[in-house]
Amino acid sequence: IDISMSDVLAELSDGATLGRPHLADALIKKGVVSSRDEAFTEMLHNKSKFYVAHYSPKPAEAIALIKAAGGVAVIAHPMASHRGRTISYETFGDLISAGLDGIEVDHRDHSPDEKTALIKLARENNLVMTGASDYHGNGKLNLLAEYTTSNDQWDALRSRANADRVINL
């Protein structure tokens, strides 16, 4: 397949995070596939011959690294059941024991029941509740700033950071 990194970067919109959707768009432009769905079904899935595994730390290790850097550890869309895998309550317990600071509660992929369960879990464990649009550029239904973090939760999030790397907007 004749595709270069510059072909992929050409598909990146301003402010977007580079990811497989941009590779899919470049494959479409090159005529290799006809749609993003086809790109992911045929080529960009984790069992594809084109897939290159990457290192991922264990969750507890990631939390420790985030905190060592002065950051705040928040898990994103942990109960988005239609995506497939969700976080079990046992795993939540492990993450909380490791120092998890917050949970993304407000997200389009959480059902009302999932959101209610996450709010309860956050309140019971003194976790910050965040919101996020999960916006990574064009091609998804997610809109920039579709879900946001409330001011009081933003303040709670900032208070848990132990470095001067917080960006003031």
C-alpha positions in Angstrom: 0.0 0.0 0.0 1.5 3.3 -1.1 0.8 5.6 1.8 3.1 8.0 3.7 2.9 9.7 7.0 2.4 13.0 5.2 -0.7 11.5 3.5 -2.1 10.7 7.0 -1.1 14.1 8.5 -2.9 15.8 5.6 -6.2 14.3 7.0 -5.6 15.8 10.5 -7.9 18.8 11.2 -6.7 21.7 13.4 -6.8 20.7 17.1 -7.5 17.0 16.4 -5.5 14.2 18.0 -3.8 11.9 15.4 -5.3 8.5 15.3 -6.4 5.6 13.2 -9.4 7.5 11.8 -6.9 9.8 10.0 -5.2 6.8 8.6 -8.6 5.5 7.5 -9.3 8.8 5.7 -5.9 8.6 3.9 -6.7 5.1 2.8 -10.0 6.3 1.4 -8.3 9.1 -0.4 -5.8 6.7 -1.9 -8.7 4.4 -3.1 -7.6 1.5 -0.9 -11.0 1.4 0.9 -14.3 3.1 0.3 -15.2 4.1 3.9 -13.9 4.4 7.4 -16.0 1.4 8.4 -14.3 -0.7 5.7 -10.9 0.5 6.8 -11.5 -0.5 10.4 -13.2 -3.8 9.4 -10.6 -4.9 6.9 -7.3 -3.3 8.0 -7.2 -1.2 11.2 -8.4 -3.7 13.8 -6.2 -5.2 16.4 -6.0 -8.6 14.8 -5.1 -7.3 11.3 -1.8 -8.3 9.7 -1.1 -4.5 9.6 -1.5 -4.0 13.3 1.6 -3.1 15.3 1.2 -3.6 19.0 2.3 -0.8 21.3 3.3 -0.7 24.9 0.6 0.0 27.4 1.4 0.2 31.1 -0.8 -1.6 33.6 -3.5 0.8 34.9 -1.9 1.0 38.4 1.4 1.8 36.8 -0.2 4.5 34.6 -1.9 6.1 37.6 1.5 6.1 39.5 3.2 7.7 36.5 0.5 10.4 36.1 0.7 11.3 39.8 4.5 11.3 39.8 4.3 13.9 37.0 2.0 16.0 39.1 -1.1 15.0 37.2 -4.6 13.8 38.0 -5.7 10.3 37.0 -9.2 10.2 35.4 -10.6 7.2 33.5 -12.5 8.0 30.3 -15.9 6.6 29.4 -15.6 3.5 31.6 -19.1 2.2 31.2 -19.8 2.8 27.5 -21.3 -0.6 27.1 -22.1 -0.3 23.5 -18.4 0.0 22.8 -17.9 -3.5 24.2 -15.6 -3.6 27.2 -16.6 -1.8 30.3 -14.8 -1.5 33.7 -16.1 -3.9 36.4 -16.7 -2.7 39.9 -13.8 -4.9 41.0 -11.5 -3.1 38.6 -12.8 0.2 39.8 -11.8 -0.9 43.3 -8.3 -1.7 42.1 -8.0 1.7 40.3 -9.3 3.6 43.3 -6.8 1.7 45.5 -4.1 2.7 43.1 -5.0 6.4 43.4 -7.6 7.1 40.7 -8.8 10.7 41.1 -11.8 10.9 38.8 -14.3 9.3 36.4 -15.6 10.7 33.2 -19.3 10.6 33.9 -20.8 12.9 31.3 -20.2 11.3 27.9 -22.5 10.5 25.0 -21.7 6.8 25.2 -23.0 6.4 28.7 -26.6 5.4 29.1 -28.7 7.1 31.8 -28.3 4.0 34.0 -24.6 3.9 33.5 -24.3 7.6 34.3 -26.3 7.2 37.5 -24.1 4.3 38.5 -20.9 6.3 37.8 -22.2 9.3 39.9 -22.9 7.0 42.8 -19.5 5.4 42.5 -17.8 8.8 42.3 -19.7 10.1 45.4 -19.0 7.0 47.4 -15.3 7.2 46.7 -14.6 10.9 46.6 -13.8 10.9 42.9 -14.0 14.0 40.6 -16.7 13.7 38.0 -15.7 15.0 34.6 -17.4 15.4 31.2 -15.8 15.2 27.8 -16.9 15.2 24.2 -14.3 12.6 23.1 -13.8 14.8 20.1 -10.9 13.6 18.0 -11.7 15.5 14.7 -14.2 15.0 11.9 -15.9 11.7 11.1 -17.7 11.0 14.4 -20.9 12.2 15.9 -19.1 13.7 18.9 -19.1 17.5 18.9 -16.4 19.6 20.5 -17.5 20.7 24.0 -20.6 18.6 23.7 -20.1 17.5 27.4 -18.0 19.6 29.8 -16.8 19.4 33.3 -18.8 21.6 35.8 -16.9 24.5 37.5 -17.0 22.9 40.9 -15.6 19.6 39.5 -13.0 21.5 37.5 -11.9 23.2 40.8 -11.7 19.8 42.5 -9.7 18.4 39.6 -7.2 21.3 39.8 -6.9 21.0 43.6 -5.7 17.4 43.2 -2.9 18.4 40.8 0.5 18.8 42.6 2.4 20.6 39.9 2.3 24.0 38.3 1.5 22.6 34.9 -2.2 23.3 35.0 -3.3 25.4 32.1 -5.5 28.4 33.0 -8.0 29.2 30.2 
